[in-house]
Amino acid sequence: MFNQFTELFQASLKPIDKLVELNRSTANTVVHQQGVLIASLIDGSISFGRNIAVPADVINFFAEQSKFSADVQSQLTETLKETSKVLIKAQKDAEVIINDSYSASQAKTSQVVSVSAPKAKAVPKAKAVPKAKAVPKAKVAPKAKVAPKAKVAPKAKVAPKAKAAPKAKAKNN
């Protein structure tokens, strides 16, 4: 029985290992994508800086800046889409792992409980025995009474101080 619980515990750790591996691989993929984006942005910024170093025309400057901004925006959008795909796939994989582990643990738990639980043996019914006459019960002597505790005399109450009579007002005629 102990071996069955040990196996059940070890089996319950497998999904955790799978989730850790999934998180690690997802994090590595996202970090790689972000690294490529940053490297691309730095390369684009350096290239933009070289092309603009000697601007001959304001229109040329705005055209290069517009091209650079559009390129940065497209790189950010593409990286965001790829990162979202990776995270959604990881979420779905995690759901599958958790659901599979829950189903497997329920099956193993019910299997362990059914194997380890002792089965109740059928008890043969006893034949009805005629009832004997009831024997009167012996009377039990009443319990001895315990002497009541001595009561403590209540403390004397102190009378509240009398209020001084209000002074009579003298009338001046």
C-alpha positions in Angstrom: 0.0 0.0 0.0 2.9 2.4 0.8 4.4 1.6 -2.6 1.2 2.5 -4.3 1.1 5.9 -2.6 4.8 6.5 -3.4 4.1 5.7 -7.1 1.1 8.0 -7.0 3.2 10.8 -5.5 5.9 10.3 -8.1 3.3 10.2 -10.9 1.8 13.5 -9.6 5.3 15.2 -10.0 5.5 14.4 -13.7 3.1 17.1 -14.8 5.0 19.6 -12.7 8.2 18.6 -14.5 6.4 19.0 -17.9 5.1 22.4 -16.9 8.6 23.6 -15.8 10.0 22.4 -19.1 7.2 24.1 -21.0 7.8 27.4 -19.1 11.6 27.2 -19.7 11.2 26.6 -23.4 8.6 29.3 -23.8 10.8 31.8 -21.9 13.8 30.9 -24.1 11.8 31.4 -27.3 10.4 34.8 -26.1 13.8 35.9 -25.0 15.3 34.9 -28.4 12.6 36.8 -30.2 13.1 39.9 -28.1 16.8 39.7 -28.6 16.4 39.5 -32.4 14.1 42.5 -32.2 16.5 44.6 -30.2 19.4 43.7 -32.4 17.4 44.6 -35.5 16.3 48.0 -33.9 19.9 48.8 -33.1 21.1 47.9 -36.6 18.3 50.0 -38.1 19.1 52.9 -35.8 22.8 52.8 -36.8 21.9 52.6 -40.5 19.5 55.5 -40.2 22.1 57.5 -38.4 24.6 56.9 -41.2 22.1 57.8 -44.0 21.1 61.0 -42.2 24.7 62.1 -41.3 24.9 64.5 -44.2 21.3 65.6 -45.0 21.3 67.4 -48.3 17.6 68.0 -48.3 14.9 68.3 -45.7 12.5 66.2 -47.9 15.2 63.5 -48.0 15.5 63.6 -44.2 11.8 63.2 -43.7 11.6 60.4 -46.2 14.4 58.5 -44.4 12.8 59.1 -41.0 9.4 57.9 -42.3 11.0 54.8 -43.7 12.8 54.1 -40.5 9.6 54.6 -38.4 7.6 52.3 -40.7 10.4 49.6 -40.4 10.4 49.9 -36.6 6.6 49.6 -36.5 6.6 46.5 -38.7 9.4 44.8 -36.7 7.5 45.5 -33.4 4.2 44.2 -34.9 5.8 41.1 -36.3 7.6 40.3 -33.0 4.4 40.9 -31.1 2.5 38.5 -33.3 5.2 35.8 -33.0 5.3 36.3 -29.2 1.6 36.0 -28.9 1.6 32.8 -30.9 4.2 31.3 -28.7 2.4 32.3 -25.5 -1.0 31.0 -26.8 0.6 27.7 -27.7 2.2 27.4 -24.3 -1.1 28.2 -22.6 -2.9 25.4 -24.6 -0.1 23.0 -23.8 -0.3 23.8 -20.1 -4.0 23.2 -20.2 -3.5 19.8 -21.8 -0.8 18.9 -19.3 -3.0 19.9 -16.3 -6.1 18.2 -17.6 -4.2 15.0 -18.4 -2.6 14.9 -15.0 -5.9 15.5 -13.2 -7.6 12.7 -15.1 -4.6 10.4 -14.5 -4.5 11.2 -10.8 -8.2 10.6 -10.4 -7.9 7.2 -12.1 -4.9 6.2 -10.0 -6.4 7.5 -6.8 -9.6 5.5 -7.3 -7.5 2.5 -8.3 -5.3 2.7 -5.2 -8.4 3.2 -2.9 -10.2 0.3 -4.4 -7.2 -2.0 -4.2 -6.1 -1.0 -0.7 -9.6 -0.7 0.9 -10.4 -4.0 2.8 -13.6 -5.6 1.5 -16.3 -6.2 4.1 -17.0 -9.9 4.5 -20.6 -11.0 4.5 -21.6 -11.9 8.0 -24.0 -14.8 8.2 -27.3 -14.0 9.8 -27.8 -15.5 13.3 -30.8 -17.5 13.9 -33.5 -15.8 15.9 -33.1 -16.8 19.6 -36.2 -16.5 21.7 -36.0 -13.6 24.0 -35.5 -14.4 27.7 -37.7 -12.6 30.3 -36.3 -9.3 31.3 -34.4 -9.3 34.6 -35.2 -6.3 36.7 -32.1 -4.1 37.0 -30.6 -3.6 40.4 -31.2 -0.2 41.8 -28.2 1.9 42.2 -27.8 3.8 45.5 -28.1 7.5 45.1 -24.9 9.5 45.1 -23.9 11.1 48.3 -24.5 14.8 48.3 -21.6 17.1 48.6 -21.9 19.7 51.2 -22.5 23.1 49.6 -19.7 25.6 49.7 -19.8 28.2 52.4 -21.1 31.5 51.1 -19.0 34.5 51.4 -20.7 37.5 53.0 -21.2 40.2 50.5 -19.1 43.4 50.8 -20.8 46.3 52.4 -21.8 48.9 49.9 -20.5 52.4 50.4 -23.1 55.0 50.3 -22.5 57.7 47.7 -21.6 61.1 49.0 -24.5 63.3 49.5 -24.6 66.3 47.3 -24.3 69.6 48.9 -27.6 71.5 49.2 -27.8 74.3 46.7 -27.1 77.7 48.3 -30.1 79.9 48.7 -29.9 83.1 46.8 -30.2 86.1 48.8 -32.7 88.7 47.5 -31.8 92.3 47.7 -34.6 94.7 48.1 
